[in-house]
Amino acid sequence: MAPKFPNVTVKLVGQDGNVFSVMGRVSDAMRKVGVSQADIKAYEESIFKAKSYEDALCITMETVNCR
């Protein structure tokens, strides 16, 4: 299944794995390609509501391309 924003790619491998670091990189990448502030906020809120780290990563992978 393709992510919601297929034009956004974020490198996760070899980076700080802290969930807030991941969220920050994804949010920054979304801003750089012109994703609306409302969509960025919705992504961030879904991360805050995630039940686990794995859930947060799944949400991220459903939102943007991860490598």
N, C-alpha and C positions, 0 to 999 in steps of 0.2 A: 504494500500500500504506500502510495506517495505521501510525503509530508504535506501539511497545509500550505507551507511556504517553500516550494521546491527550489526557488531561486536564492534561498539563503543556505549557505554551507558553513558549518562551524567545526573546527578541529577539536576533538575531545581527547583523542589518544595522545599521550605524552604531555598533557596539560594538567594543571591543578584540578583534582577531582572533587573538590569541595563543591557542594550543591550551589552555594551562592556564587562561586567563581564561574561555574557552568552557566548559571542563569544570567550573570552579567555579560559573559561572552556572547550568549545567544541574543540577549536584548540589544547589545551594541551592533551585532551583525544585522539584526532586523532593522534597526534605525538606519544603518548605512545604505540599505536598499530601498528605503522609503515605506516600510510597513507602518501602518497607522499606529498612533500612540495607544488607541483603544485596543488593538490586537496585541500589542506588546504588553500592556497592562493585564489583559486577559491571560496571556501566557504566564506572566509573573505570579498572578493570583493562583493559577492552577498549580504552580510549583509550591507555593506556600501551603496549599491544601493537600499536597501529596502525602500519602500515608507512610512512604518509605523512600529511601534513596533510589531504589530500583524503580519505583513508581515515577519519581521525578525524571529519571533518565528516559523512561518510556514516553512520558509526556513530551520531553524534549525531542525525541526521535520522531514523534508524530507531528511535531511542529516544523522542524527544519531538517535539512540534510546534515548528517553527522559523519565525520570521518575520523 
